[in-house]
Amino acid sequence: MLNHIVIMGRLTRDPELRYTQSGTPVASFTLAVDRDFKNKSGEKETDFIDCVAWRQTGEFVSKYFSKGSMAVVSGRLQIRDWQDKDGNKRRSAEVVADNIYFGESKGNKSPNRSNTAPSGKPFPAGVMFEETEGQTSTFSEIDNGDGDLPF
């Protein structure tokens, strides 16, 4: 059996770090994940997916991610059955994160790499800009080949 999920989205709030009675760290957060297609009215819809990260992964997400951060979460889907305060049976789904990755650079503050031109506009597809400290900026076309696949 296979249960693996990878999602990418923005945190809707700061992660909430708690500890179990035995002292195990666990972080809860929600990702807003845009769908790849538009609905009948021509708008993209967003899914809000609950995630949980345990131990070092939970501490990592709590320390380095905050509301609005883009994150890539790799893990498994877990369904939980529970009872609400009125005794009604409830069911919820959440992603148990095995790995969490940065979905973007932190504000493009890296002094050596940028995805925008000096004008502040993003580069068109197929153009790469690299700036190295002490050197002039260089632009280069990325070779996309002739478009034919080798198979």
Backbone hydrogen bonds in HBPLUS format (Angstrom, degrees):
<---DONOR---> <-ACCEPTOR-->    atom                        ^
c    i                          cat <-CA-CA->   ^        H-A-AA   ^      H-
h    n   atom  resd res      DA  || num        DHA   H-A  angle D-A-AA Bond
n    s   type  num  typ     dist DA aas  dist angle  dist       angle   num
A0005-ILE N   A0075-GLY O   2.85 MM  70  5.43 157.8  1.90 139.4 141.8     1
A0075-GLY N   A0005-ILE O   2.92 MM  70  5.43 162.3  1.95 159.1 164.1     2
A0007-ILE N   A0073-VAL O   2.94 MM  66  5.37 157.2  2.00 150.8 157.6     3
A0073-VAL N   A0007-ILE O   2.80 MM  66  5.37 162.6  1.83 161.2 166.7     4
A0009-GLY N   A0071-ALA O   3.05 MM  62  5.68 156.1  2.10 157.5 163.6     5
A0071-ALA N   A0009-GLY O   2.82 MM  62  5.68 167.2  1.83 168.8 170.2     6
A0010-ARG N   A0032-ALA O   3.17 MM  22  5.24 148.4  2.27 138.9 137.1     7
A0032-ALA N   A0010-ARG O   2.78 MM  22  5.24 163.0  1.81 147.4 151.7     8
A0011-LEU N   A0069-SER O   2.96 MM  58  5.59 151.9  2.04 149.2 155.9     9
A0068-GLY N   A0011-LEU O   2.83 MM  57  5.07 165.8  1.85 134.9 139.9    10
A0012-THR N   A0030-THR O   2.95 MM  18  5.73 157.3  2.01 154.2 158.2    11
A0016-GLU N   A0028-SER O   2.87 MM  12  5.19 167.7  1.89 152.9 156.2    12
A0028-SER N   A0016-GLU O   2.96 MM  12  5.19 153.3  2.04 134.0 140.8    13
A0018-ARG N   A0026-VAL O   2.86 MM   8  5.42 169.1  1.87 154.3 157.5    14
A0026-VAL N   A0018-ARG O   2.90 MM   8  5.42 155.7  1.96 150.1 150.2    15
A0020-THR N   A0024-THR O   2.93 MM   4  5.17 157.8  1.98 135.9 141.4    16
A0023-GLY N   A0020-THR O   2.89 MM   3  5.07 160.8  1.92 109.5 115.3    17
A0055-ARG N   A0025-PRO O   2.79 MM  30  4.86 138.4  1.96 158.0 147.3    18
A0027-ALA N   A0053-ALA O   2.77 MM  26  5.15 165.0  1.79 155.5 159.9    19
A0053-ALA N   A0027-ALA O   2.84 MM  26  5.15 158.3  1.89 149.7 156.5    20
A0029-PHE N   A0051-CYS O   3.09 MM  22  5.38 162.0  2.12 144.2 146.0    21
A0051-CYS N   A0029-PHE O   2.76 MM  22  5.38 157.6  1.81 179.5 171.9    22
A0031-LEU N   A0049-ILE O   2.90 MM  18  5.23 163.9  1.93 146.8 147.1    23
A0049-ILE N   A0031-LEU O   2.84 MM  18  5.23 159.5  1.88 157.7 156.8    24
A0033-VAL N   A0047-ASP O   2.77 MM  14  5.17 170.8  1.78 161.4 162.8    25
A0047-ASP N   A0033-VAL O   2.84 MM  14  5.17 171.3  1.85 147.8 146.6    26
A0035-ARG N   A0045-GLU O   2.90 MM  10  5.73 164.7  1.93 170.8 166.4    27
A0039-ASN N   A0043-GLU O   2.79 MM   4  5.51 166.1  1.80 147.6 147.0    28
A0042-GLY N   A0039-ASN O   2.92 MM   3  5.31 161.9  1.95 118.4 121.8    29
A0095-VAL N   A0050-ASP O   2.92 MM  45  6.37 160.4  1.96 147.8 152.0    30
A0052-VAL N   A0095-VAL O   2.89 MM  43  6.28 151.8  1.97 164.1 164.9    31
A0097-ALA N   A0052-VAL O   2.83 MM  45  6.01 160.2  1.87 157.4 163.8    32
A0058-GLY N   A0054-TRP O   3.23 MM   4  4.73 152.6  2.31 100.8 104.8    33
A0058-GLY N   A0055-ARG O   3.07 MM   3  5.31 119.9  2.44 103.1 117.3    34
A0059-GLU N   A0055-ARG O   3.06 MM   4  6.44 156.3  2.12 152.9 160.0    35
A0060-PHE N   A0056-GLN O   2.84 MM   4  5.99 152.7  1.91 146.3 154.2    36
A0061-VAL N   A0057-THR O   3.01 MM   4  6.25 167.8  2.03 151.9 153.6    37
A0062-SER N   A0058-GLY O   3.07 MM   4  6.15 154.6  2.13 142.9 150.3    38
A0063-LYS N   A0059-GLU O   2.99 MM   4  6.09 143.1  2.13 141.2 150.4    39
A0064-TYR N   A0060-PHE O   2.99 MM   4  6.08 165.1  2.01 160.4 163.3    40
A0065-PHE N   A0061-VAL O   3.11 MM   4  5.31 144.4  2.25 134.9 138.6    41
A0069-SER N   A0066-SER O   2.95 MM   3  5.60 165.2  1.97 146.0 148.0    42
A0103-GLY N   A0070-MET O   2.88 MM  33  4.67 159.3  1.93 129.5 122.5    43
A0072-VAL N   A0101-TYR O   2.95 MM  29  5.01 161.7  1.98 141.4 145.0    44
A0101-TYR N   A0072-VAL O   2.82 MM  29  5.01 160.7  1.86 147.1 153.7    45
A0074-SER N   A0099-ASN O   2.95 MM  25  5.20 172.1  1.95 155.4 156.5    46
A0098-ASP N   A0074-SER O   2.78 MM  24  5.84 159.0  1.82 142.0 149.4    47
A0099-ASN N   A0074-SER O   3.02 MM  25  5.20 163.9  2.05 151.1 153.8    48
A0076-ARG N   A0096-VAL O   3.07 MM  20  5.37 154.1  2.14 139.3 145.0    49
A0096-VAL N   A0076-ARG O   2.82 MM  20  5.37 163.0  1.85 166.8 166.9    50
A0078-GLN N   A0094-GLU O   2.81 MM  16  5.43 164.3  1.84 167.6 172.8    51
A0094-GLU N   A0078-GLN O   2.94 MM  16  5.43 152.3  2.02 152.1 161.1    52
A0080-ARG N   A0092-SER O   2.77 MM  12  5.36 168.4  1.79 163.0 167.1    53
A0092-SER N   A0080-ARG O   2.89 MM  12  5.36 156.8  1.94 152.2 160.0    54
A0082-TRP N   A0090-ARG O   2.91 MM   8  5.20 161.2  1.95 139.8 143.8    55
A0090-ARG N   A0082-TRP O   2.61 MM   8  5.20 160.6  1.65 173.1 170.9    56
A0084-ASP N   A0088-ASN O   2.95 MM   4  5.47 156.5  2.01 150.4 155.4    57
A0087-GLY N   A0084-ASP O   2.94 MM   3  5.30 163.7  1.97 116.8 120.7    58
A0107-GLY N   A0105-SER O   2.81 MM   2  5.87 109.2  2.31 120.1 103.6    59
A0109-LYS N   A0106-LYS O   3.29 MM   3  6.25 149.9  2.38 125.6 128.2    60
A0117-ALA N   A0121-LYS O   2.88 MM   4  5.59 167.7  1.89 164.4 160.4    61
A0120-GLY N   A0117-ALA O   2.72 MM   3  5.32 163.4  1.74 123.8 129.9    62
A0127-VAL N   A0124-PRO O   3.28 MM   3  5.99 143.5  2.42 143.6 142.3    63
A0142-ILE N   A0126-GLY O   3.04 MM  16  5.31 162.6  2.07 157.1 154.1    64
A0128-MET N   A0140-SER O   3.42 MM  12  5.94 171.4  2.42 163.4 165.9    65
A0130-GLU N   A0138-THR O   3.46 MM   8  5.94 168.6  2.48 161.5 164.8    66
A0138-THR N   A0130-GLU O   3.40 MM   8  5.94 169.2  2.41 157.7 160.9    67
A0135-GLN N   A0132-THR O   2.97 MM   3  5.49 158.5  2.01 143.3 142.4    68
